[in-house]
Amino acid sequence: MKLHLGSCAVALATAALLPGSLAYSQENAPSTTAVNAKTSVAGRAHRTADGHPDLSGTWTFGIDLPHGDLVKVVDGKVTRTHYDQSARHHAGDNVPGALPWEEAPSYKPEFQEKVKYLEANESKVDPVFYCDKPGTPRIGSPRKIIQLPKETIFLYEDISGDPFRIIPTDGRPHRADANPSAYGDSIGHWEKDIFVVETTNFVDDTWFGENGYMHSDKMRVIERLWLTPDNNLAYQVTVEDPVVLNKPWTNFARIIPPNSDPIEESPVCKEDDGHRLQNLDHHLQR
């Protein structure tokens, strides 16, 4: 894909200098133990007037890239920036408050071949590769959280656009008149010090993760966010889909440090590379 930044031509082809595969690998084995999810894990974190841990703030942005150097050429001037987004995608065991997790979702037999096909042909069939919305939960943890008494707002930075989610926390049910969408209809509540977001009413043309993780419109996503004792943000997701999955799938807990970088508008995503692909080595061509 090509990114267009107005009159500034950014030669993203130089991103080929990025080291290693763009595939994220979960190196740790699935956790077999977990701290009780109901346990208070926020320690001495700052709390809001209603007594809940304050999740408000800006958090590390990351995509599935290993750390390395990003080289930009703008009007003949070369700049090199080192980045490391691995913290957001660290698979850690024994995270206080985390649930047991599994490496991959378990699909029903009639859908397994489809998932294998989507994974093998990701460069050609992945909607995200062609500037479409990643949806929930694939977009990951929010870039910024604004925690208010009756609602919590999630802000994101993404090449497909800069979505936001407004999550009511006043006890209301899911909207009966909401249109299906990539990010769904969300409501939130607190389980002691853990903020739980339940999202339903999805369209069925997004993936809930890499590797061809397709879903139906009956998918239900439960996101859990809390502060670790050292005041990093912990983020863990469970996906339920009775149509395509044998059982609910819980991914590993991500540990996300705070970040002071400003949130910036993402450049327009204009896909012009799909027809140039020479093979199916999808991760190295992103």
Summary of the structure (lengths in Angstrom):
residues: 286
radius of gyration: 19.3
end to end distance: 7.7
largest distance: 56.9
contacts: 802
relative contact order: 0.22
helix: 13%
strand: 30%
